[in-house]
Amino acid sequence: MENEILDIKELFLEFDKHDGLEEIVKNISTIVTKFNKDKKVTMPDLLKINILTSKLLADQIIQMNMMIDENFDPENDESELLSKCFEYASFCLSLKNRSSLIYGKDLNDLSDKDLLKKMFDIDDDQFLNEILNDYESQQILKEIKANFKGTKK
C-alpha cells in the first residue's frame, strides 16, 4: 500500500508536466481503451483519469473565458456565443461523465441548475436563472442530457 501511495505521487508529478491538449486526450484515451479491454481499472488509473480530466476541464474553461473576453459585444446577438460556451462545457463535462461512470455515479439525475453549476463551476443564482429562462439554453441543456443518457451502461 505504501508503494501505491508513492506511485500516486509520481503519477501526479508525471501528468502535471503534460500541458498539451493532444497529450492529455491521448493519455485519457489510453486509459479508457485499457478499461474497455480489461473491464477493470486500478486506483492509479482512476487518479490519472481525474488528474487528466481536471486539467482538460481547466484548459477548456480558460479557452471559454478567453473567447468570451475577445468576442463579447453587447450589440451582437449573444446566443451564438452562449452556444459555443455550452459546446465547450458539454465536451468537458462528457469527459468528466465518463470518469463518473467508472465510479458508478450518474450525472443524468441532476437538475438543469445543478448541471449548469457543474458545467461552469459557478454558484451565481441570478446568472444561472437568466440562462435557464433562455429558450435556446433550455434546448441545449436538453440535448446535453440526451447525449449523457446515450452514454449510460
ZIVENQUI-V706618 format. One record per pair of residues at least 12 apart in sequence whose C-alpha atoms are under 10 Angstrom apart, sorted by the first residue. I is the first residue (numbers start at 1). GAP is how many residues later the second one is. If there is no record, write none. Layout:
i:gap
I:GAP
I:GAP
This chain:
i:gap
4:39
4:40
5:39
7:37
8:35
8:36
8:37
8:39
8:40
9:35
11:33
11:34
11:36
11:37
11:40
12:32
12:35
12:36
12:39
12:40
14:34
15:12
15:33
15:36
15:37
15:40
16:35
16:36
16:39
18:34
18:37
19:33
19:36
19:37
19:40
20:35
20:36
20:39
21:31
21:34
21:35
21:38
21:39
22:34
23:29
24:25
24:27
24:28
24:29
24:31
24:32
25:27
25:28
25:31
25:70
26:26
27:21
27:22
27:25
28:17
28:20
28:21
28:22
28:23
28:24
28:25
28:28
28:67
28:71
29:20
31:14
31:15
31:17
31:18
32:13
32:17
32:66
32:67
32:70
35:67
40:62
41:61
46:53
46:54
46:56
46:57
47:52
49:46
49:47
49:49
49:50
50:45
50:46
50:49
50:50
52:43
52:44
53:39
53:40
53:41
53:42
53:43
53:44
53:45
53:46
54:38
54:41
54:42
55:37
56:35
56:36
56:37
56:39
56:40
57:31
57:32
57:34
57:35
57:36
57:38
57:39
57:62
57:63
58:34
59:33
60:25
60:28
60:29
60:31
60:32
61:24
61:27
61:28
61:31
61:58
61:59
61:60
63:22
63:25
64:17
64:20
64:21
64:22
64:23
64:24
64:25
64:56
65:20
67:14
67:17
67:18
68:13
68:14
68:16
68:17
79:55
79:56
79:57
79:58
80:56
82:49
82:54
82:55
82:58
83:53
83:54
83:57
85:34
85:35
86:30
86:33
86:34
86:51
86:54
86:55
86:58
87:53
87:57
88:31
88:32
89:27
89:29
89:30
89:31
89:32
89:55
90:25
90:26
90:28
90:29
90:30
90:50
90:51
90:53
90:54
90:55
90:57
90:58
91:28
91:53
92:27
92:28
93:14
93:22
93:25
93:26
93:27
93:51
93:55
94:13
94:25
94:50
94:53
94:54
94:57
96:22
96:23
97:51
97:54
97:55
98:50
98:53
98:54
101:50
101:51
101:52
104:49
106:42
106:43
106:46
107:38
107:41
107:42
107:45
108:36
108:37
108:38
108:39
108:40
108:41
108:44
109:36
109:40
110:35
112:16
112:20
112:26
112:29
112:30
112:33
113:12
113:15
113:16
113:18
113:19
113:28
114:14
115:26
115:29
115:30
116:12
116:15
116:16
116:25
